[in-house]
Amino acid sequence: MPRTVDREEQRRHIGTALLRLVSERGLDEVSVRTVAAASGRSAGAVQKYFRTKEEMLAFAAELAGERVERRMAGVDASLPLRQALRALILTALPVDAERRAEATAQLAFAVHAAHHPRLAAIRRQVDEDIRQALAAWLESAGHGVHASAVADAVIALSDGLALRMLYAPQEHEHLLTVLDHALDALLPDPPAPAPPAKG
């Protein structure tokens, strides 16, 4: 019997091709035709899974967010708090080819979302999922008092660094140093215990 085509697998393959296309050529180059070519399919085959460009963009945005969340889930939560938080931020920074492609696509989606409510809603949901996961992790690490505020600051820091790394890749090392300074400010070392009083 012929193998049944897995619909979700096909959608993911097309979504991955779209992310690659956006990272290489920009969002303006995305159409059913160009995504079909990038995924090795006909336009008609792509339209079996996505009726419009907006449907493809919405799915690809969810796919990119899912990848970041999966990498975040792989960070060792038993690491010291600051070290683990740095590792979490690195999951979203464009420090290798795969993450650079995703970050480029994410930035393009963010700009597009300013004028497309459906995509904006997906972006907000991805942000909220990441924020809640970060806050829960901070609380479990004993940083519960300001967990939500720190999570928001971490997301803002990550977004800003990712943007600068995209247009100034020659500054990666400097920007990673900036990350370390920012983490020092967000999570200062606890004060040393006072020496015992002399009797």
LUMKOL-456300 format. One record per residue (C-alpha): residue in three letters; y, x, z. Coordinates in steps of 0.001 Angstrom, whole numbers, padded with zeros to 6 digits, always signed. Last residue first. Layout:
# LUMKOL-456300
ALAYXZ
...
//
This chain:
# LUMKOL-456300
GLY+039060+032915+071736
LYS+040015+033654+068200
ALA+039978+030569+066030
PRO+037318+030537+063365
PRO+038600+031341+059892
ALA+039782+028329+057909
PRO+037371+027150+055270
ALA+038337+028134+051713
PRO+040198+025456+049830
PRO+038148+023599+047229
ASP+038303+025160+043768
PRO+040613+023273+041475
LEU+039059+020664+039212
LEU+041723+019384+036830
ALA+043872+022529+036946
ASP+040916+024910+036571
LEU+039619+022648+033828
ALA+042905+023042+031962
HIS+042749+026826+032290
ASP+039187+026843+030906
LEU+040149+024611+027987
VAL+043100+026875+027166
THR+040629+029778+027033
LEU+038577+027712+024579
LEU+041785+027225+022600
HIS+042370+030977+022389
GLU+038836+031535+021102
HIS+039162+028764+018528
GLU+042590+029861+017223
GLN+041410+030867+013732
PRO+040149+027297+013297
ALA+043761+026026+013281
TYR+043674+022617+011562
LEU+040362+021427+012978
MET+040578+023370+016236
ARG+043945+021739+016950
LEU+042501+018235+016579
ALA+039433+019053+018673
LEU+041640+020489+021433
GLY+043718+017317+021600
ASP+040702+015007+021612
SER+038919+017044+024299
LEU+041977+017134+026553
ALA+042536+013391+026152
ILE+038866+012723+026922
VAL+038993+015023+029976
ALA+042168+013358+031239
ASP+040598+009907+030941
ALA+037485+011105+032798
VAL+039684+012676+035492
ALA+041476+009356+035975
SER+038186+007453+036142
ALA+036635+009887+038641
HIS+039649+010071+040981
VAL+037927+009364+044297
GLY+034379+009826+043007
HIS+034147+013572+042537
GLY+030843+013965+044355
ALA+028708+014924+041362
SER+027410+011336+041100
GLU+031022+010178+040838
LEU+031736+012668+038046
TRP+028647+011462+036148
ALA+029672+007840+036500
ALA+033200+008694+035301
LEU+031864+010613+032312
ALA+029475+007828+031291
GLN+032217+005224+031724
ARG+034680+007236+029618
ILE+032081+007887+026901
ASP+031254+004189+026629
GLU+034969+003329+026707
ASP+035782+005768+023899
VAL+032928+004402+021767
GLN+034140+000857+022459
ARG+037739+001716+021571
ARG+036627+003336+018293
ILE+034514+000294+017435
ALA+037444-002052+018106
ALA+039747+000120+015974
LEU+037229-000057+013105
ARG+037297-003835+013253
PRO+041096-003934+013630
HIS+041871-001881+010503
HIS+045430-000491+010303
ALA+045447+002045+013161
ALA+041685+002383+012632
HIS+042278+004500+009513
VAL+043933+007218+011620
ALA+041056+007180+014129
PHE+038461+007125+011338
ALA+039972+010243+009738
LEU+039929+011982+013116
GLN+036294+010994+013664
ALA+035346+012244+010183
THR+036887+015648+010823
ALA+035255+015747+014264
GLU+031846+014936+012764
ALA+032099+017618+010078
ARG+033308+020167+012634
ARG+030436+019167+014924
GLU+027883+019935+012226
ALA+029550+023171+011091
ASP+029965+024631+014589
VAL+032643+024664+017316
PRO+034250+021361+016321
LEU+034570+020058+019917
ALA+032642+016965+021046
THR+029649+018544+022806
LEU+031976+021289+024055
ILE+033587+018781+026423
LEU+030249+018103+028108
ALA+029528+021831+028482
ARG+032918+022316+030171
LEU+032128+019424+032524
ALA+028769+021008+033349
GLN+030406+024315+034240
ARG+033060+022604+036370
LEU+030522+020530+038282
PRO+027899+023227+038899
LEU+024878+022570+036662
SER+022419+019880+037790
ALA+023722+017458+035159
ASP+022177+019577+032400
VAL+023882+018428+029213
GLY+021532+016495+026904
ALA+023201+013144+027586
MET+026434+014590+026200
ARG+024637+015522+022970
ARG+023377+011941+022638
GLU+026860+010551+023349
VAL+028340+012762+020631
ARG+025711+011620+018124
GLU+026241+007960+019025
GLY+029972+008295+018381
ALA+029305+009655+014877
LEU+026841+006829+014157
GLU+029272+004173+015394
ALA+031964+005555+013089
ALA+029439+005666+010219
PHE+028588+001989+010756
ALA+032241+000907+010746
LEU+032985+003042+007683
MET+030067+001572+005745
GLU+031110-001986+006620
GLU+034684-001178+005562
LYS+033469+000162+002202
THR+031821-003177+001507
ARG+028456-004932+001237
PHE+026503-002298+003120
TYR+022681-002158+003093
LYS+021788-003657-000305
GLN+025186-002382-001436
VAL+023876+001189-001216
ALA+021076+000384-003695
GLY+023543-001192-006113
ALA+025765+001895-005968
SER+022737+003973-006947
ARG+021259+006422-004495
GLY+021271+010169-003873
SER+023261+009909-000617
ALA+026354+011678-001961
ALA+026202+009683-005214
ALA+025956+006378-003329
VAL+028765+007477-001037
THR+030932+008159-004096
ARG+030161+004766-005689
VAL+030549+002670-002520
SER+033869+004393-001953
VAL+035066+007304+000153
GLU+037418+009775-001523
ASP+040454+008616+000462
LEU+038547+009406+003659
GLY+038607+013142+003047
ARG+036721+015521+000752
GLU+034340+017636+002839
SER+034439+015903+006226
VAL+034631+012435+004689
LEU+031709+013175+002352
ARG+029546+014526+005185
LEU+030248+011459+007301
LEU+029430+009220+004330
ALA+026138+011025+003680
THR+025193+010543+007348
GLY+025984+006833+007069
ILE+023793+006545+003955
HIS+020846+008192+005744
ARG+021491+006057+008811
ARG+021450+002865+006736
GLN+018173+003937+005117
GLU+016570+004628+008498
GLU+017752+001243+009769
ARG+016213-000534+006775
ASP+012862+001230+007012
VAL+011396+000968+003511
THR+007818-000251+003706
ARG+005458+002389+002349
PRO+003533+001251-000704
MET+000000+000000+000000
//
